[in-house]
């Protein structure tokens, strides 16, 4: 049976090793005669030591040489295992061949060639190398014998196991196992098909996932852009809302603020009445320049003119003409007569009364404005009474003339201060109206 071929092969190797050992022993016998001078010299193929061989081949059986030659020729045509043996090496050619007959030398060479062909060892060898190879061969023989014994025991145990097996039962089990194998193969094929389908599905899903990721990235960029624009718009909205609140506050402030109060600030500076910082009047110990007095009169005329236009009042006898430092009043009865509300100082003739008449006319206009207010508000009352160029202090009952001629500078300055105070009260009433 084929189960036992593994056991027979080591036996062949053992036989071959035994044969090699026999020829090694034969070679050793040939080396024993190396001490005689009648022997031809050769070289050991292992250690290169000069050896002498006995050339008397009469002791060597001719049949042995023929058998070795036949085995050598068969070994060359054997299986690949024999190819491991080295080809004959003729490096041991004899020395002094003319001393011996050629036929004897050829026999010895033929013997060594045949021995070399049968083994993987080149011949001839010296005694020491032959002994070493014999020891190695003996060790191999012992190992092979042990292996042969082991294989023999294994063969016996396998024979015992084969005798106890039911062949039919084993064939049935083998058939069942083959059926199961075929079933598993079919299931494996189905699973492989499913796996291929799943792989294709996974690849398709991966493509979809890649597409979705690119879309998600694009949407994320758009979202960031929209978020940035939203934050920017919210920032602009907050800015506009703050501006709106600021402007609303300013509007409320402006609604509560009267333009006349903002444009014409009437106050006092010591004994002087002031309008927008310009003093109105003169004192002996504190001379005020006439350009400042003229500017104060210009602001006063402009204020009363604006108030009258605001309430829709037209003065009966005079028309106010605001003209800065050169403001004047125009008589409605005499068109060519102008009353200047500005002066230059210096000596004045007693018949030069235009400046005084202009101040009296202005006081008359202020009295008309006061009467117009009283028509709308009966509770309105000025702190100082005015009558024909005089201003009366109601608390003390003393009157002060608004004319500068034949009047002291102190009384003229005080009358102008009282006149500005009445004008401020009129301004406050107009500012309080819706």
C-alpha positions as CSV (number, residue, x, y, z in Angstrom):
1,X,0.0,0.0,0.0
2,X,1.0,3.7,-0.5
3,X,0.8,4.2,3.3
4,X,4.0,2.2,3.7
5,X,6.1,4.0,1.0
6,X,7.4,6.4,3.7
7,X,8.7,3.4,5.6
8,X,10.4,1.7,2.7
9,X,12.4,4.8,1.5
10,X,14.5,5.0,4.7
11,X,15.2,1.3,4.2
12,X,16.7,2.0,0.8
13,X,18.8,4.7,2.2
14,X,20.0,2.3,4.9
15,X,21.0,-0.3,2.3
16,X,22.9,2.3,0.3
17,X,24.7,3.5,3.5
18,X,25.7,-0.1,4.3
19,X,27.1,-0.5,0.8
20,X,29.1,2.7,1.1
21,X,30.5,1.4,4.4
22,X,31.5,-1.9,2.8
23,X,33.5,-0.1,0.1
24,X,35.1,2.2,2.6
25,X,36.3,-0.9,4.4
26,X,37.6,-2.3,1.1
27,X,39.4,1.0,0.5
28,X,40.9,0.8,3.9
29,X,42.3,-2.6,3.2
30,X,44.0,-1.2,0.1
31,X,45.6,1.5,2.2
32,X,47.1,-0.9,4.7
33,X,50.0,-1.7,2.3
34,X,51.2,2.0,2.1
35,X,54.5,1.2,3.9
36,X,56.0,-0.8,1.1
37,X,58.4,0.9,-1.4
38,X,57.0,-1.2,-4.2
39,X,53.7,0.7,-4.1
40,X,52.6,3.5,-6.4
41,X,52.1,7.0,-4.8
42,X,48.6,8.7,-4.8
43,X,47.1,11.8,-3.1
44,X,44.3,11.6,-0.5
45,X,41.3,13.4,-2.0
46,X,40.3,14.8,1.4
47,X,43.4,16.0,3.1
48,X,45.8,16.1,0.1
49,X,48.3,13.8,1.9
50,X,50.6,11.6,-0.3
51,X,49.7,7.9,0.0
52,X,51.1,4.7,-1.5
53,X,48.9,1.9,-2.8
54,X,49.7,-1.8,-3.4
55,X,49.6,-2.3,-7.2
56,X,49.3,-6.1,-7.0
57,X,45.7,-6.5,-8.2
58,X,45.9,-10.3,-8.2
59,X,44.3,-10.2,-4.8
60,X,41.3,-8.1,-6.0
61,X,38.6,-10.2,-7.5
62,X,37.9,-9.2,-11.1
63,X,34.2,-9.8,-10.6
64,X,34.1,-7.3,-7.9
65,X,35.5,-4.6,-10.2
66,X,33.0,-5.6,-12.9
67,X,30.1,-5.3,-10.5
68,X,31.3,-2.0,-9.3
69,X,31.6,-0.8,-12.9
70,X,28.0,-1.9,-13.7
71,X,26.6,-0.3,-10.6
72,X,28.4,2.9,-11.5
73,X,26.9,3.0,-15.0
74,X,23.4,2.3,-13.6
75,X,23.8,5.0,-11.0
76,X,24.4,7.6,-13.7
77,X,21.0,6.7,-15.3
78,X,19.1,6.4,-12.1
79,X,16.6,8.9,-10.6
80,X,17.4,12.4,-9.6
81,X,18.5,11.3,-6.1
82,X,21.7,9.9,-7.6
83,X,22.6,13.2,-9.1
84,X,23.9,14.4,-5.7
85,X,27.0,12.2,-6.1
86,X,30.1,14.0,-7.4
87,X,31.5,12.9,-10.8
88,X,34.8,11.1,-10.9
89,X,37.7,13.3,-10.0
90,X,40.9,12.2,-11.7
91,X,43.1,14.5,-9.6
92,X,44.6,11.3,-8.0
93,X,46.5,10.4,-11.2
94,X,49.6,8.3,-10.4
95,X,53.1,9.5,-10.2
96,X,55.9,7.7,-12.1
97,X,53.7,5.6,-14.3
98,X,56.6,4.2,-16.2
99,X,57.7,2.2,-13.2
100,X,54.6,-0.1,-13.2
101,X,52.6,-1.9,-15.9
102,X,49.9,0.2,-17.4
103,X,47.2,-2.5,-17.0
104,X,47.6,-2.6,-13.2
105,X,47.4,1.2,-12.9
106,X,44.2,1.3,-15.1
107,X,42.6,-1.3,-12.9
108,X,43.2,0.7,-9.8
109,X,42.0,3.9,-11.4
110,X,38.9,2.1,-12.6
111,X,38.3,0.7,-9.1
112,X,38.5,4.2,-7.6
113,X,36.3,5.7,-10.3
114,X,33.6,3.1,-9.7
115,X,33.8,3.7,-5.9
116,X,33.5,7.5,-6.4
117,X,30.5,7.0,-8.7
118,X,28.6,5.0,-6.1
119,X,29.2,7.5,-3.3
120,X,29.5,11.2,-2.9
121,X,33.1,10.7,-1.8
122,X,36.2,11.0,-4.0
123,X,38.8,8.2,-3.8
124,X,41.5,7.4,-2.8
125,X,41.7,8.3,0.9
126,X,44.3,8.0,3.5
127,X,43.9,5.8,6.6
128,X,43.0,8.6,8.9
129,X,40.3,10.0,6.5
130,X,39.0,6.5,5.9
131,X,38.7,5.9,9.7
132,X,36.8,9.2,10.1
133,X,34.4,8.4,7.3
134,X,33.9,4.9,8.7
135,X,33.0,6.4,12.1
136,X,30.6,8.8,10.4
137,X,29.1,5.9,8.4
138,X,28.7,3.8,11.6
139,X,26.8,6.7,13.3
140,X,24.6,7.0,10.3
141,X,23.9,3.3,10.2
142,X,23.0,3.4,13.9
143,X,20.6,6.3,13.4
144,X,19.0,4.6,10.4
145,X,18.6,1.4,12.3
146,X,16.8,3.3,15.1
147,X,14.6,5.0,12.5
148,X,13.9,1.7,10.9
149,X,12.9,0.3,14.2
150,X,10.6,3.3,14.8
151,X,9.0,2.9,11.4
152,X,8.5,-0.8,12.0
153,X,6.8,-0.1,15.3
154,X,4.6,2.5,13.5
155,X,3.8,0.0,10.8
156,X,2.8,-2.5,13.4
157,X,0.6,0.0,15.2
158,X,-1.0,1.1,12.0
159,X,-1.7,-2.5,11.0
160,X,-3.5,-3.1,14.4
161,X,-5.5,0.1,13.9
162,X,-6.6,-0.9,10.3
163,X,-7.7,-4.3,11.5
164,X,-10.2,-2.7,14.0
165,X,-11.8,-0.2,11.6
166,X,-15.1,-0.8,9.8
167,X,-14.4,0.2,6.2
168,X,-18.0,0.5,5.2
169,X,-18.8,2.7,8.1
170,X,-15.8,4.9,7.4
171,X,-16.9,5.1,3.7
172,X,-20.4,6.2,4.8
173,X,-19.0,8.8,7.1
174,X,-16.7,10.0,4.4
175,X,-19.6,10.2,2.0
176,X,-21.6,12.2,4.6
177,X,-18.6,14.5,5.2
178,X,-18.3,15.0,1.4
179,X,-22.0,15.9,1.2
180,X,-21.6,18.3,4.1
181,X,-18.5,19.7,2.3
182,X,-20.5,20.2,-0.9
183,X,-23.3,21.8,1.1
184,X,-20.9,24.1,2.9
185,X,-19.3,24.9,-0.5
186,X,-22.7,25.9,-1.9
187,X,-23.4,28.0,1.2
188,X,-20.0,29.5,0.8
189,X,-20.7,30.4,-2.8
190,X,-24.0,32.0,-1.8
191,X,-22.3,33.9,1.0
192,X,-19.6,35.0,-1.5
193,X,-22.3,36.2,-3.8
194,X,-24.0,38.1,-1.0
195,X,-20.6,39.4,0.1
196,X,-20.0,40.7,-3.5
197,X,-23.5,42.3,-3.4
198,X,-22.7,43.8,0.0
199,X,-19.4,45.1,-1.3
200,X,-21.1,46.7,-4.3
201,X,-23.7,48.2,-1.9
202,X,-21.0,49.5,0.4
203,X,-19.2,51.1,-2.5
204,X,-22.4,52.7,-3.7
205,X,-23.1,53.9,-0.2
206,X,-19.6,55.2,0.1
207,X,-20.1,57.2,-3.1
208,X,-23.4,58.5,-1.7
209,X,-21.6,59.3,1.6
210,X,-18.9,61.1,-0.3
211,X,-21.5,63.1,-2.2
212,X,-23.3,63.9,1.0
213,X,-20.1,65.0,2.7
214,X,-19.3,67.3,-0.2
215,X,-22.9,68.7,-0.1
216,X,-22.6,69.0,3.7
217,X,-19.3,70.9,3.3
218,X,-20.9,73.2,0.7
219,X,-24.0,73.7,2.9
220,X,-21.7,74.4,5.9
221,X,-19.8,77.0,3.9
222,X,-23.1,78.6,2.9
223,X,-24.3,78.4,6.5
224,X,-21.1,80.1,7.7
225,X,-21.5,82.8,5.0
226,X,-25.2,83.3,5.9
227,X,-24.3,83.3,9.6
228,X,-21.6,85.9,9.0
229,X,-24.0,88.0,7.0
230,X,-26.7,87.6,9.7
231,X,-24.3,88.7,12.4
232,X,-23.2,91.6,10.3
233,X,-26.9,92.6,9.7
234,X,-27.6,92.2,13.4
235,X,-24.7,94.4,14.2
236,X,-26.0,97.0,11.7
237,X,-29.4,96.6,13.2
238,X,-28.1,97.2,16.7
239,X,-26.1,100.2,15.4
240,X,-29.2,101.6,13.7
241,X,-31.3,100.9,16.7
242,X,-28.8,102.7,18.9
243,X,-28.7,105.6,16.4
244,X,-32.5,105.6,16.4
245,X,-32.6,105.7,20.1
246,X,-30.0,108.5,20.1
247,X,-31.9,110.5,17.5
248,X,-35.2,109.8,19.3
249,X,-33.6,111.2,22.5
250,X,-32.4,114.2,20.6
251,X,-35.8,114.6,19.1
252,X,-37.5,114.5,22.4
253,X,-34.9,116.9,23.8
254,X,-35.5,119.2,20.8
255,X,-39.2,118.9,21.2
256,X,-38.9,120.0,24.8
257,X,-36.4,122.7,23.8
258,X,-37.8,126.0,22.5
259,X,-35.9,127.5,19.6
260,X,-36.3,131.0,21.2
261,X,-34.8,129.8,24.4
262,X,-31.9,128.2,22.5
263,X,-31.4,131.2,20.2
264,X,-31.9,134.1,22.7
265,X,-30.4,133.7,26.1
266,X,-31.5,136.6,28.4
267,X,-29.7,136.9,31.7
268,X,-27.9,139.4,33.8
269,X,-24.3,140.4,34.5
270,X,-24.1,142.4,37.7
271,X,-26.3,145.5,37.3
272,X,-26.5,144.9,33.5
273,X,-29.2,143.0,31.7
274,X,-27.7,140.8,28.9
275,X,-28.9,139.0,25.8
276,X,-26.7,136.4,24.2
277,X,-23.8,137.8,26.3
278,X,-24.2,141.4,25.1
279,X,-24.7,144.0,27.9
280,X,-27.4,146.6,27.5
281,X,-26.7,149.9,29.3
282,X,-23.8,152.0,30.6
283,X,-22.6,152.9,34.1
284,X,-20.2,155.7,35.1
285,X,-17.8,153.3,36.7
286,X,-18.2,150.6,34.0
287,X,-18.3,152.0,30.5
288,X,-19.7,149.6,27.9
289,X,-18.7,150.1,24.3
290,X,-21.5,151.3,22.0
291,X,-20.9,148.5,19.5
292,X,-21.9,146.0,22.3
293,X,-25.0,148.1,23.2
294,X,-25.9,148.3,19.5
295,X,-25.5,144.5,19.2
296,X,-27.6,143.9,22.3
297,X,-30.4,146.1,20.8
298,X,-30.1,144.2,17.5
299,X,-30.7,140.9,19.3
300,X,-33.6,142.4,21.2
301,X,-35.3,143.7,18.1
302,X,-34.8,140.3,16.4
303,X,-36.3,138.4,19.3
304,X,-39.4,140.6,19.6
305,X,-39.8,140.5,15.8
306,X,-39.6,136.7,15.8
307,X,-42.1,136.3,18.7
308,X,-44.6,138.5,17.0
309,X,-44.4,136.6,13.8
310,X,-44.7,133.3,15.8
311,X,-48.0,134.4,17.5
312,X,-49.2,136.2,14.3
313,X,-49.2,139.7,15.8
314,X,-48.8,142.8,13.7
315,X,-47.8,145.9,15.6
316,X,-50.1,148.9,15.0
317,X,-47.8,152.0,15.0
318,X,-44.3,150.6,14.2
319,X,-42.6,147.9,12.3
320,X,-39.5,146.2,13.7
321,X,-36.6,145.9,11.3
322,X,-33.9,143.7,12.7
323,X,-30.6,144.6,11.1
324,X,-27.8,143.6,13.5
325,X,-25.9,146.5,15.0
326,X,-28.0,148.9,12.9
327,X,-31.5,147.7,13.7
328,X,-34.3,150.3,13.6
329,X,-38.1,150.8,13.8
330,X,-40.1,152.1,10.9
331,X,-43.2,154.2,11.6
332,X,-46.3,153.0,9.9
333,X,-47.8,156.6,9.7
334,X,-44.7,158.2,8.4
335,X,-43.0,155.8,6.0
336,X,-39.9,157.9,5.6
337,X,-39.3,158.2,9.3
338,X,-36.9,155.6,10.7
339,X,-36.1,155.4,14.4
340,X,-32.6,153.9,14.8
341,X,-32.0,151.6,17.8
342,X,-28.2,152.2,17.8
343,X,-26.0,155.0,18.9
344,X,-22.4,156.2,18.7
345,X,-22.0,158.2,22.0
346,X,-20.4,161.6,22.3
347,X,-22.2,164.9,22.7
348,X,-25.8,165.0,21.5
349,X,-27.9,168.0,20.9
350,X,-31.1,168.2,23.0
351,X,-33.2,168.1,19.8
352,X,-31.6,164.8,18.6
353,X,-34.1,162.5,20.2
354,X,-34.4,159.7,17.5
355,X,-32.6,157.2,19.7
356,X,-34.9,157.9,22.6
357,X,-38.0,157.8,20.4
358,X,-36.8,154.5,19.0
359,X,-36.5,153.0,22.5
360,X,-40.0,154.4,23.5
361,X,-41.4,152.9,20.3
362,X,-39.8,149.5,21.1
363,X,-41.3,149.6,24.6
364,X,-44.7,150.4,22.9
365,X,-44.4,147.3,20.7
366,X,-43.5,145.2,23.8
367,X,-46.7,146.6,25.5
368,X,-48.7,145.5,22.5
369,X,-47.3,142.0,22.6
370,X,-48.1,141.8,26.3
371,X,-51.7,142.8,25.6
372,X,-51.9,140.2,22.8
373,X,-50.8,137.5,25.3
374,X,-53.4,138.7,27.9
375,X,-56.1,138.2,25.3
376,X,-55.2,134.5,25.1
377,X,-54.1,134.0,28.8
378,X,-55.9,136.2,31.3
379,X,-53.5,135.0,34.1
380,X,-50.5,136.3,32.3
381,X,-48.8,139.2,34.0
382,X,-45.4,140.9,33.6
383,X,-43.2,141.7,36.6
384,X,-42.7,145.3,35.5
385,X,-45.4,147.7,34.3
386,X,-44.8,149.7,31.1
387,X,-46.4,153.0,30.2
388,X,-45.3,155.6,27.6
389,X,-41.5,155.0,27.8
390,X,-41.5,154.3,31.6
391,X,-41.0,151.1,33.4
392,X,-42.4,150.8,36.9
393,X,-41.1,148.5,39.6
394,X,-44.3,147.0,41.1
395,X,-42.5,146.0,44.3
396,X,-41.2,149.4,45.1
397,X,-43.5,151.5,43.0
398,X,-40.7,153.5,41.5
399,X,-40.7,154.3,37.8
400,X,-37.6,154.4,35.5
401,X,-37.4,156.2,32.1
402,X,-36.1,154.3,29.2
403,X,-34.8,157.5,27.5
404,X,-31.1,158.3,27.8
405,X,-31.4,162.0,27.4
406,X,-32.0,164.0,30.6
407,X,-31.5,160.7,32.5
408,X,-28.8,159.2,34.6
409,X,-26.9,156.2,33.3
410,X,-27.8,154.1,36.4
411,X,-31.6,154.6,35.9
412,X,-31.3,154.1,32.1
413,X,-29.4,150.8,32.6
414,X,-31.9,149.6,35.3
415,X,-34.9,150.4,33.0
416,X,-33.2,148.4,30.2
417,X,-32.6,145.5,32.6
418,X,-36.4,145.6,33.5
419,X,-37.3,145.7,29.8
420,X,-35.2,142.6,29.1
421,X,-36.8,140.9,32.1
422,X,-40.3,141.5,30.7
423,X,-39.2,140.3,27.3
424,X,-37.9,137.1,28.9
425,X,-41.3,136.5,30.5
426,X,-42.9,136.9,27.1
427,X,-40.4,134.4,25.6
428,X,-41.1,131.9,28.4
429,X,-44.9,132.1,27.7
430,X,-44.4,131.5,24.0
431,X,-42.1,128.6,24.7
432,X,-44.7,127.0,27.0
433,X,-47.3,127.0,24.3
434,X,-47.9,123.7,22.4
